[in-house]
Amino acid sequence: MSDPNAPTRFNEDKATFTVRGSDTPDLDAGVAAIRNVLATLPARPGVYRMLDARGDVLYVGKARALKNRVTNYTQVERLSRRLQRMVAQTRAMTIVTTNNEAEALLLEAQLIKRYRPAYNVLLRDDKSFPFILLRADHDFPRIQKHRGARRAKGNYYGPFASAGAVNNTLNALQKLFLLRSCTDGFFKNRDRPCLLYQIKRCSAPCVGRIDAAGYAELVADAKAFLAGKSTEVQAKLGGQMQEAAEAMDFELAAILRDRLRALTFIQGSQAINAEGLGDADIFAMANKNGVIGIQAFFIRGGQNWGHRSFFPAHTADVPEDEILAGFLAQFYEEVPPPRTVLLDRELDEAVLLGEALGGQAGFKVTLSMPQRGTRRKLLDQAKRNAEEALDRRLAESTTQAKLLREVADLFDLPEPPDRIEIYDNSHIQGTNALGAMVVAGPEGFRKGQYRKFNIKNPDTIPGDDFGMMREVFARRFARAQNEDPDRDAGDWPDLVLIDGGRGQLNAVKGVLEELGIEDVCLVGIAKGPHHGRDGREVFHMLDGREFQLPVNAPVLFYLQRLRDEVHRFAIGAHRAKRAKAIGASPLDDVPGIGPARKKALLMHFGTARAVRNASLEDLQKAPGVSAAVAQQLYDFFHAR
């Protein structure tokens, strides 16, 4: 198979066939549009996209032979009701040819994640998976938690099911291998050991308490452990402890004993016995009343690195094996696959999926359904977990649906809200001000749709909460009007909650009236007469009504949880902005001054203020500063 990351892997521009039609849903019109495309379709592997009259993607599919696969959509009587509805809305198709079917499968997963079509099974998960990174760009490598693109040089271990699983493992690894977790800047400026050395979680290479060779040995042991060789590491530590005891070096023996205890703790904390399995992912599916739950176990080096439940969307009337195959393709679009994937059912496309994932990973990936032995026991355990997680999900959904009905009754909504937006501001005496928006729906918080708004309007007075809220709403809803004026993309709120009282509510009302928006339900949540200590928040409505709820009302607890979540998000975003601002410098704003020159200038002059006040001649004397750069610096600070 060709390189999956090659820039010429797909040839979309040269293989696009588009036919437009009317925007009225019509089954005959959809079939006619598809037949027009068939006239130019090659019998080659590729990916097709069904588009509606506006160009929105309805469905993404792959095919070994495009002409044969797309022909099936013209045989309406053989299609399910779901696919008939899709064909009735289809007015155009986009075709992308690929070199083989495996490449088509990978491209299909990419396009589904990009467009999130209404008729594809969707992996509903907003969060990336955390990894452990053992960096390789320093003489004393750092061990740390990592999310996002894997650009830093080093060894990545994961995925872990959650940040909690990573943190627990990192804490145990620090006790076991005494590797540093501090940043390079912190490491460079130490002149005495930090607290982690005192509590025996670091070997303090920053101040020479361990040499490079000794630290390299700790790194090698950590790599062996994370690769699944914990027995070898345990035997090595046991031998070293025995030698230290025989040499009457009891202090060293005690340190080694504590490290052995940490290793034993890690081994004993494994929820499942995966010894001998190596690197593997285990997936099991449960289906109750048409709701699908998928349980995933992550095994790396024979160690359990956690489990997570997934609940794919758009699964109605879709065969279970097709749901699982689509889920796996999207899941591994971002997560590197292991060599072994265990499934609780046979997939028709197991060989193809293994070929595609193997070409992406650079080694053979096998998908199988074990029938007996340890692997079967692990699969049965995953199956039980999937069923239990689905039961909890259904119970929570029932409770959530009841709460949303109560919210609708409370605020006179025509139906339970599908999208609730909650807003808050955060600042300290007007500095580093920002607004925050969190989103909730029937399934809970939608963290991938949270937004923060830096307050940047010069007319907004620092510390003016009303002005900040006006700016946030003006930007949020002006953009919504431009991007989704018909309100059919699901991004318009059914209910807006504002952390504030009558003043904030009136400020927001004025903004929406200026934009011509009068049908969004706005509610202010203000602390009661005892400043919220008694849980008696006051709810402010646009029509002037104010009311409180009984302190033990479930809907009050739900609304408080929404308000607390936006408060948490706003404060966290504000702290991050403030921390970034603390390290900022006036030199950051000077064009052409990068980190190296900035450092050289600060080392030469001492402070940014001294650089700003320096004469042109003094700037020219600074190391690494040419006459042109010195003139640019001088002009920037003395423009007036």
C-alpha positions in Angstrom: 0.0 0.0 0.0 1.3 3.5 -0.8 2.3 6.0 1.9 -1.0 7.1 3.6 0.5 10.5 4.4 1.7 11.3 0.9 0.4 14.6 -0.4 -0.7 13.0 -3.7 -2.5 10.2 -2.0 -6.0 11.3 -3.1 -6.9 13.2 -6.3 -10.0 15.0 -5.5 -9.7 17.9 -8.0 -9.4 15.6 -11.0 -12.1 13.2 -9.9 -15.0 15.4 -8.9 -18.4 15.0 -10.6 -21.2 17.3 -9.4 -24.8 17.5 -10.6 -27.1 20.1 -9.1 -30.9 20.0 -8.8 -33.9 21.6 -7.1 -34.0 22.0 -3.3 -37.4 20.3 -2.9 -37.0 16.8 -1.3 -38.0 14.4 -4.0 -37.1 10.7 -4.3 -37.3 10.7 -8.1 -35.1 13.9 -8.4 -32.5 12.3 -6.1 -32.4 9.1 -8.2 -32.1 11.2 -11.4 -29.1 13.2 -9.9 -27.4 10.0 -8.9 -28.0 8.5 -12.4 -26.4 11.5 -14.0 -23.3 11.0 -12.0 -23.2 7.3 -12.9 -22.6 8.2 -16.5 -19.1 9.5 -15.7 -18.2 7.2 -12.8 -15.1 4.9 -13.1 -15.1 1.3 -11.8 -12.3 2.3 -9.4 -11.9 2.4 -5.6 -12.9 5.7 -4.0 -15.1 7.7 -1.7 -18.4 9.4 -2.6 -20.3 12.2 -0.9 -24.0 12.7 -1.1 -24.9 16.5 -1.0 -28.2 18.3 -0.7 -29.2 21.3 -2.7 -27.3 23.7 -0.5 -24.1 21.6 -0.8 -24.2 20.2 2.8 -22.9 16.7 3.1 -25.6 14.1 3.8 -23.5 10.9 3.7 -19.9 9.8 3.1 -19.3 6.3 1.7 -16.4 4.2 0.3 -16.4 1.6 -2.5 -14.1 -0.9 -4.1 -15.8 -0.1 -7.4 -17.5 3.3 -7.3 -19.8 2.7 -10.3 -21.2 -0.6 -8.8 -21.7 0.9 -5.3 -23.4 4.1 -6.4 -25.7 2.1 -8.7 -27.3 0.5 -5.7 -28.8 3.9 -4.7 -30.9 3.9 -7.9 -32.6 0.7 -6.9 -34.9 2.4 -4.4 -37.1 -0.6 -3.5 -34.0 -2.4 -2.1 -33.0 0.5 0.2 -34.0 1.0 3.8 -36.3 3.8 4.8 -33.3 5.7 6.2 -31.4 5.5 2.8 -34.6 6.4 0.9 -34.8 9.6 2.9 -31.2 10.3 2.1 -31.6 9.7 -1.6 -34.7 12.0 -1.6 -32.6 14.8 -0.3 -29.6 14.2 -2.6 -29.0 16.7 -5.3 -25.3 16.4 -6.0 -22.4 14.0 -5.5 -18.7 14.4 -5.1 -16.4 11.5 -6.1 -12.8 11.0 -5.0 -10.8 8.2 -6.5 -8.1 6.4 -4.5 -5.4 3.8 -5.3 -7.2 1.0 -3.4 -10.0 0.2 -1.1 -7.9 0.6 2.1 -7.0 4.2 1.2 -10.7 4.8 0.5 -11.6 3.5 4.0 -9.1 5.9 5.6 -10.3 8.9 3.6 -13.9 8.0 4.4 -13.1 8.2 8.1 -11.3 11.6 7.7 -14.3 13.1 5.8 -16.8 11.8 8.3 -14.9 13.5 11.1 -14.6 16.7 9.1 -18.2 17.0 7.8 -20.2 14.9 10.5 -22.9 14.0 8.0 -26.5 13.3 9.1 -26.7 9.8 7.7 -23.3 8.4 8.9 -22.6 6.7 12.2 -20.7 9.3 14.2 -18.2 8.9 17.0 -19.4 11.4 19.6 -16.3 12.3 21.5 -15.0 15.8 21.8 -11.8 15.1 23.8 -8.5 13.8 22.5 -6.8 11.0 24.3 -4.0 11.7 26.7 -0.6 10.1 26.4 2.6 9.9 28.5 5.5 11.5 26.8 9.1 10.7 27.7 11.0 13.4 25.9 14.3 12.9 24.1 15.4 16.5 23.5 17.3 16.9 26.8 20.3 15.3 28.6 17.9 14.5 31.4 14.6 13.6 29.7 11.4 14.8 31.2 8.3 12.6 31.7 4.9 14.4 31.3 1.3 14.1 30.2 0.6 15.0 26.6 -2.5 15.7 24.5 -2.8 16.8 20.9 -0.4 16.5 17.9 2.7 14.4 18.7 5.4 16.8 17.4 7.8 16.8 20.3 10.8 14.4 20.0 10.5 11.5 22.3 8.6 8.3 23.2 4.8 8.4 23.4 2.9 5.8 25.5 -0.8 5.5 25.2 -3.6 6.2 24.6 -4.9 6.3 28.2 -8.6 6.3 28.8 -8.7 9.5 30.8 -6.5 12.2 32.4 -7.1 10.5 35.7 -5.5 7.2 34.4 -2.5 9.2 33.1 -2.1 11.1 36.4 -2.2 7.9 38.5 0.4 6.2 36.2 2.6 9.3 36.2 2.6 9.5 40.0 3.5 5.9 40.3 6.2 6.3 37.6 7.7 9.2 39.5 7.9 7.1 42.7 9.3 4.2 40.8 11.9 5.8 38.5 12.4 9.2 40.0 12.2 11.0 36.6 11.8 14.7 36.5 8.5 16.3 35.5 9.5 20.0 35.6 9.9 22.3 32.6 13.3 23.0 31.1 13.2 26.6 32.3 12.5 25.5 35.9 15.2 22.8 35.6 17.8 25.3 34.4 17.3 27.8 37.2 17.3 25.5 40.2 20.1 25.8 42.7 18.7 23.4 45.3 16.3 20.4 45.1 12.6 21.1 45.0 9.9 19.4 47.0 9.6 16.4 44.7 13.1 15.4 45.7 12.2 15.6 49.3 9.2 13.4 48.9 11.2 10.9 46.8 9.5 11.5 43.5 12.5 12.9 41.6 16.2 12.2 41.6 17.1 15.9 41.4 19.3 15.9 38.3 18.9 19.7 38.2 21.4 20.1 41.0 23.6 17.1 40.3 22.2 14.7 42.8 22.4 12.1 40.0 24.8 12.1 37.1 23.9 11.6 33.4 24.7 7.9 33.3 22.7 7.2 36.4 19.7 9.1 35.1 20.0 7.4 31.7 19.7 4.0 33.5 16.5 5.2 35.2 15.1 6.3 31.8 16.0 2.9 30.3 14.2 1.1 33.2 11.1 3.4 32.6 11.1 2.5 28.9 11.4 -1.2 29.7 8.5 -1.0 32.2 6.2 1.0 29.8 7.0 -1.6 27.1 5.7 -4.3 29.3 8.9 -5.7 30.9 7.8 -5.0 34.5 9.0 -8.4 35.7 12.6 -7.7 34.5 12.5 -4.3 36.2 11.2 -5.9 39.4 14.0 -8.5 39.4 16.6 -5.8 38.8 15.4 -3.6 41.7 15.2 -6.6 44.0 18.8 -7.6 43.2 20.0 -4.0 43.7 18.2 -3.8 47.1 19.8 -7.1 48.2 23.2 -5.9 47.2 22.7 -2.6 49.1 21.6 -4.5 52.2 24.6 -6.8 52.1 26.9 -3.8 51.8 25.1 -2.3 54.8 24.0 0.7 52.7 20.7 0.7 54.4 19.7 4.2 53.1 20.0 3.0 49.5 18.2 -0.2 50.4 15.3 1.7 51.8 15.0 3.8 48.7 15.0 0.7 46.5 12.5 -0.9 48.8 10.1 2.1 48.3 10.5 1.9 44.6 9.7 -1.8 44.7 6.6 -1.0 46.6 5.5 1.5 44.0 6.0 -1.2 41.3 4.0 -3.7 43.3 1.2 -1.1 43.7 1.1 -0.5 39.9 0.9 -4.2 39.2 -1.8 -4.7 41.9 -3.9 -1.8 40.6 -4.6 -3.4 37.3 -8.3 -3.9 37.0 -7.9 -6.7 34.5 -5.2 -9.4 34.0 -3.7 -8.7 30.6 -0.3 -10.2 31.1 1.1 -11.7 27.9 -1.3 -9.8 25.7 1.2 -7.1 24.7 -0.3 -4.1 22.9 -4.0 -4.5 22.3 -7.4 -2.7 22.2 -10.6 -4.6 23.2 -14.0 -3.5 21.9 -17.4 -4.8 22.9 -20.8 -3.5 21.8 -24.2 -3.5 23.6 -27.5 -2.6 22.0 -30.7 -1.8 24.0 -33.8 -0.3 22.5 -31.8 0.9 19.5 -29.2 2.8 21.7 -25.6 1.6 21.1 -22.8 1.5 23.7 -19.3 0.5 22.9 -16.7 -0.3 25.6 -13.0 0.0 24.9 -10.1 -1.4 27.0 -6.6 -0.1 26.3 -3.8 -2.6 27.0 -0.2 -1.6 26.4 2.7 -3.8 27.3 0.4 -6.2 29.1 -0.8 -3.3 31.4 -4.4 -2.0 31.6 -4.3 1.7 30.8 -8.0 2.3 31.4 -11.3 1.9 29.7 -13.8 4.3 28.2 -17.5 4.1 27.0 -18.6 5.5 23.7 -22.2 6.1 22.5 -22.1 6.6 18.7 -24.8 8.9 17.1 -27.0 8.2 14.0 -27.2 4.5 14.6 -30.9 3.9 14.0 -31.6 1.2 11.3 -27.9 0.6 10.8 -26.6 -3.0 11.1 -24.4 -3.6 14.2 -21.4 -4.7 12.3 -21.6 -1.6 10.1 -21.8 0.6 13.3 -18.7 -1.1 14.8 -16.7 -0.9 11.6 -17.5 2.8 11.1 -16.7 3.5 14.8 -13.3 1.8 14.5 -12.3 3.6 11.3 -13.1 7.0 13.0 -11.5 6.0 16.3 -8.2 5.1 14.7 -8.2 8.2 12.5 -6.5 10.0 15.4 -5.4 7.3 17.8 -2.4 5.1 16.7 -3.6 1.4 16.5 -1.9 -1.4 18.4 -0.9 -4.7 16.7 -3.9 -6.5 18.1 -7.6 -5.5 18.1 -10.0 -7.8 19.8 -13.7 -7.6 18.9 -16.8 -9.3 20.3 -18.2 -10.0 16.8 -16.9 -10.9 13.3 -16.7 -8.0 10.8 -17.1 -8.4 7.1 -14.4 -5.7 6.6 -12.0 -6.9 9.3 -9.3 -7.8 6.8 -9.7 -4.5 4.9 -9.7 -2.5 8.1 -6.6 -4.3 9.4 -4.8 -3.6 6.1 -5.8 0.1 6.2 -4.7 0.6 9.8 -1.5 -1.4 9.2 -0.5 0.8 6.3 -1.1 3.8 8.5 0.9 2.5 11.5 3.7 0.8 9.6 3.2 -2.7 11.0 0.7 -5.5 10.8 -2.6 -4.9 12.6 -4.9 -7.9 13.2 -8.6 -7.7 14.1 -10.0 -10.9 15.6 -12.8 -12.4 17.7 -11.2 -14.8 20.3 -13.2 -17.9 21.1 -11.5 -19.2 24.3 -8.7 -18.6 26.8 -7.6 -15.3 28.5 -8.5 -13.2 25.5 -12.1 -14.4 25.5 -12.3 -13.7 29.3 -11.2 -10.2 28.7 -13.7 -9.8 25.9 -16.5 -11.1 28.1 -15.5 -8.6 30.8 -15.6 -5.8 28.2 -19.0 -7.0 27.1 -20.3 -6.8 30.7 -18.9 -3.3 31.1 -20.6 -2.2 27.8 -24.0 -3.4 29.0 -23.6 -1.8 32.4 -22.4 1.5 30.9 -25.4 1.4 28.5 -27.8 0.8 31.4 -26.3 3.8 33.3 -26.6 5.9 30.1 -30.2 5.0 29.6 -31.0 5.7 33.3 -29.2 9.1 33.1 -31.0 9.9 29.8 -34.3 9.2 31.4 -33.5 11.5 34.3 -32.0 14.1 32.0 -35.1 14.1 29.8 -37.3 14.6 32.8 -35.2 17.6 34.0 -35.3 19.2 30.5 -39.1 18.9 30.5 -39.2 20.6 33.8 -36.8 23.3 32.5 -39.2 23.8 29.5 -42.2 24.1 31.9 -40.3 26.5 34.1 -39.3 28.9 31.4 -42.3 28.5 29.1 -40.4 26.8 26.3 -42.5 25.0 23.6 -40.5 21.8 24.1 -37.5 20.5 26.1 -34.4 22.5 25.0 -31.9 20.7 22.8 -29.2 23.3 23.2 -28.6 25.4 26.3 -25.9 28.1 26.4 -24.7 29.5 29.7 -22.5 32.7 29.9 -20.3 34.3 32.5 -17.4 36.9 32.6 -14.2 36.8 34.5 -11.6 39.4 35.3 -9.6 41.0 38.2 -10.3 44.7 38.4 -10.8 44.8 34.7 -7.5 43.1 33.7 -7.3 40.0 31.5 -11.0 40.2 31.0 -12.8 37.5 29.0 -16.3 36.0 28.5 -17.1 32.3 28.6 -19.8 30.2 27.0 -20.5 26.6 27.8 -23.1 24.4 26.1 -25.3 21.6 27.4 -27.9 19.3 25.8 -29.8 16.1 26.4 -26.6 14.1 26.5 -24.9 16.5 29.0 -22.2 19.1 28.6 -20.8 19.5 25.0 -17.3 20.5 25.9 -16.1 20.6 22.3 -18.5 23.6 21.8 -17.3 25.7 24.7 -16.0 29.1 23.7 -14.1 31.9 25.3 -14.2 35.6 24.2 -11.3 37.9 24.8 -12.7 41.3 25.6 -11.0 43.6 23.1 -13.5 46.3 22.2 -11.8 49.6 23.2 -15.2 51.1 24.1 -15.7 48.5 26.8 -14.7 50.0 30.1 -12.4 47.7 32.2 -14.4 46.1 34.9 -17.8 46.9 33.3 -19.6 43.6 33.5 -22.6 44.9 31.6 -20.4 46.1 28.8 -18.4 42.9 28.7 -21.6 40.9 28.4 -22.8 43.2 25.6 -19.6 42.6 23.6 -19.8 38.8 24.1 -23.4 38.6 22.9 -22.8 41.0 20.0 -20.0 38.8 18.7 -21.7 35.5 19.3 -25.0 36.2 17.7 -23.8 38.4 14.9 -21.6 35.5 13.8 -24.6 33.1 14.2 -26.7 35.3 11.9 -23.9 35.3 9.3 -23.1 31.6 9.4 -26.5 30.1 10.0 -29.3 32.6 9.3 -31.8 29.7 8.7 -31.0 28.2 12.1 -31.0 24.6 10.9 -27.4 23.7 11.7 -28.2 23.1 15.4 -26.0 26.0 16.7 -28.8 28.3 17.8 -29.7 28.0 21.5 -33.2 27.1 22.7 -32.3 28.6 26.1 -29.7 31.1 27.2 -28.7 31.4 30.9 -26.7 34.3 32.1 -24.8 34.3 35.4 -26.1 37.7 36.6 -29.1 39.6 37.6 -31.5 42.2 36.0 -28.7 44.5 34.8 -26.9 41.8 32.8 -30.2 40.5 31.4 -31.2 44.0 30.2 -27.8 44.6 28.6 -28.0 41.4 26.7 -31.6 42.0 25.7 -30.6 45.4 24.1 -27.9 43.7 22.0 -30.2 41.1 20.7 -32.9 43.7 19.9 -30.3 45.7 17.9 -29.6 42.5 15.9 -33.3 41.8 15.3 -33.3 38.7 17.5 -36.4 38.5 19.7 -37.2 34.8 20.0 -34.3 33.6 22.1 -35.3 32.8 25.7 -33.0 34.7 28.1 -32.9 34.0 31.8 -30.6 35.6 34.4 -29.4 33.5 37.5 -28.5 35.8 40.4 -27.5 34.9 43.9 -30.3 35.3 46.5 -30.5 37.7 49.5 -27.9 35.5 51.3 -25.5 35.6 48.3 -26.3 32.0 47.3 -25.3 30.5 50.6 -28.7 29.0 51.1 -29.1 27.8 47.5 -31.9 30.2 46.9 -30.9 31.7 43.5 -33.2 34.3 42.0 -34.3 33.7 38.3 -34.9 36.9 36.3 -37.1 36.7 33.2 -37.4 39.1 30.3 -41.0 40.0 31.2 -39.9 41.3 34.6 -40.8 38.2 36.6 -38.5 37.1 39.4 -38.9 33.8 41.3 -37.0 31.3 43.4 -37.3 27.5 43.5 -37.5 25.2 46.5 -34.1 24.4 47.9 -34.6 20.6 47.3 -36.0 20.9 43.7 -34.0 18.7 41.3 -34.4 21.3 38.5 -32.7 23.8 40.8 -29.8 21.5 41.3 -29.5 21.0 37.5 -29.6 24.8 36.8 -27.0 25.4 39.5 -24.8 22.8 37.9 -25.0 24.6 34.6 -24.1 27.9 36.3 -21.2 26.3 38.2 -19.8 24.8 35.0 -19.6 28.1 33.2 -18.2 29.7 36.3 -15.5 27.0 36.4 -14.7 27.4 32.7 -14.5 31.2 32.9 -12.2 31.2 35.9 -9.9 28.6 34.3 -9.7 30.5 31.1 -9.0 33.7 33.0 -6.2 32.1 35.0 -4.6 30.8 31.9 -4.8 34.2 30.2 -3.4 35.9 33.4 -0.5 33.4 33.6 0.4 34.0 30.0 0.2 37.8 30.5 2.6 37.6 33.4 5.3 36.2 31.2 4.6 38.7 28.4 7.0 41.5 27.5 6.8 44.7 25.5 9.4 43.1 23.2 6.8 40.5 22.1 5.1 43.2 20.1 8.1 44.4 18.1 8.1 43.0 14.6 11.2 40.9 13.8 12.1 40.2 17.4 12.0 36.5 18.0 12.7 34.5 21.2 16.5 34.4 20.6 16.9 38.2 20.1 14.5 38.9 22.9 16.6 36.8 25.2 19.8 38.4 24.1 18.4 41.9 24.6 17.1 41.1 28.1 20.5 39.6 29.0 22.3 42.7 27.8 20.0 45.4 29.2 18.5 43.6 32.1 14.8 44.7 31.7 12.4 45.4 28.8 12.1 49.0 30.2 15.9 49.4 29.8 15.6 48.3 26.2 12.8 50.7 25.6 14.7 53.6 27.0 18.0 52.8 25.3 19.5 55.1 22.7 20.1 53.9 19.2 23.8 53.7 19.8 23.3 51.5 22.8 20.9 49.2 20.9 23.5 48.7 18.2 26.0 47.5 20.7 23.8 44.7 21.9 25.0 41.2 20.8 23.1 39.8 17.8 21.5 43.1 16.9 22.3 44.6 13.5 22.1 48.3 12.7 18.8 47.7 10.8 17.2 45.8 13.8 18.5 48.5 16.2 16.8 51.2 14.1 13.6 49.1 14.0 13.6 48.7 17.7 14.3 52.4 18.3 11.6 53.5 15.9 9.1 51.2 17.5 9.5 52.6 21.0 10.0 56.2 19.9 7.4 56.5 17.1 6.0 59.7 18.7 
